[in-house]
Amino acid sequence: MTMTEPTAEGRFGDFGGMFVPETLVPACQELDRAFREAWADPSFRAELDHLLTTYAGRPSPLTECQNLSEALGCRILLKREDLNHTGSHKINNVLGQALLAKRMGKTRLVAETGAGQHGVATATAAALFGMDCIVYMGTVDIERQKLNVFRMQLLGAEVRPAESGSQTLKDAVNEAMRHWVSVVESTHYCLGSVMGPHPYPWMVREFHRVIGDESRQQCAELLDGGVPDVVVACVGGGSNAAGIFAGFADTDALLVGAEPAGGAAVGRAVPGIVHGSRSYLMQDEWGQVLEAESISAGLDYPGIGPEHAHLAATGRARYEPVTDAEVVEAFQLLARTEGIIPALESAHAIAWVSKCRDELRGKTVLINLSGRGDKDVNQMMDELG
Ligand SMILES: *Cc1c(COP(=O)(O)O)cnc(C)c1O
């Protein structure tokens, strides 16, 4: 069955696994046990649902876009993750992991962040749960994302510069993992996407499954029990896409992940091991991980979650590149036609639909609007100014 459980070793077909230093194996195994147990416990699920409802603002609405549908010639539905607390889907995952960490008796959260959005989300959950929070961030990103650094500090988190390598996201992940090894007793590593060693890709997908489950039900109400023809989401590490795909994997809906052309891990399809699991990633001929480059800092991850690699390899999902220029156009298109300013990440999904409008003519297309664009307005002012 597609998008159910990985094997006991955390494998999705040829991908996934637990490739970590020996010192981290017990921590990953402990987490696997704890998550398995919590996820099967109705009281844990009820407590998380309560938080998602009363704190994060779920369920998020499904919006039918009359104007955009008319403009593109297909029926467009948006899943509104932009309306969640902190402005994106990321809150689903951090609330789940923070609640799990509390249940495991941990008192500290450590996280990595690139653009700063996952750092802000983790700092938010840590504040809510009264936990200490340390966020690793590349020195280059700290300089580029000053506002999010300040937000994390406002929320009580400590931002630690990752000074190795290219001083960006992939280095922040390495340093967060290195720190975790030395403090596993007290600390949970709150990873930000469907990547890393088992159980993270599976666990993070399950915490985001709520996006797909809600959408499935909302679509059924709107479409007389039916499902959309196409489900589209942007892909960085792949967590918002995994969440919405999970709700439709058992249907015949076409699943599409929109990747930035400058970070198209699937497009370039080289399997390798990075950050604890086997997946597709961008690397040079010597196996060195390459820098991803995209207009949206939130998609600057050189790899993709292992389950997406599996979905791509088996043909269940398609992964398509979109260019920065197409994204800038889509960002403005949604703002003008629907009065919704999308996150630049989410604009990748809109861009793919707009670009493929001929192929999609007459179809019903569900787009995951993973986040809102307030954070990107300054950058767009420079871009368009
Ligand atoms: C972080 C982020 C993404 C990329 O992460 P995924 O794990 O690929 O979902 C996409 N959209 C928004 C709004 C984000 O903040």
PDBQT file of the ligand as one rigid body, heavy atoms in Angstrom, charges set to zero:
ROOT
HETATM    1  C1  LIG A 401       9.189  25.323   4.791  1.00  0.00    +0.000 C 
HETATM    2  C2  LIG A 401       8.171  25.569   3.765  1.00  0.00    +0.000 A 
HETATM    3  C3  LIG A 401       8.057  24.744   2.615  1.00  0.00    +0.000 A 
HETATM    4  C4  LIG A 401       9.035  23.667   2.280  1.00  0.00    +0.000 C 
HETATM    5  O1  LIG A 401       9.029  22.567   3.128  1.00  0.00    +0.000 OA
HETATM    6  P1  LIG A 401       8.406  21.150   2.756  1.00  0.00    +0.000 P 
HETATM    7  O2  LIG A 401       8.960  20.256   3.800  1.00  0.00    +0.000 OA
HETATM    8  O3  LIG A 401       8.843  20.791   1.387  1.00  0.00    +0.000 OA
HETATM    9  O4  LIG A 401       6.934  21.300   2.841  1.00  0.00    +0.000 OA
HETATM   10  C5  LIG A 401       7.030  25.004   1.738  1.00  0.00    +0.000 A 
HETATM   11  N1  LIG A 401       6.156  26.026   1.928  1.00  0.00    +0.000 NA
HETATM   12  C6  LIG A 401       6.242  26.826   3.014  1.00  0.00    +0.000 A 
HETATM   13  C7  LIG A 401       5.260  27.940   3.157  1.00  0.00    +0.000 C 
HETATM   14  C8  LIG A 401       7.242  26.629   3.961  1.00  0.00    +0.000 A 
HETATM   15  O5  LIG A 401       7.321  27.447   5.016  1.00  0.00    +0.000 OA
ENDROOT
TORSDOF 0
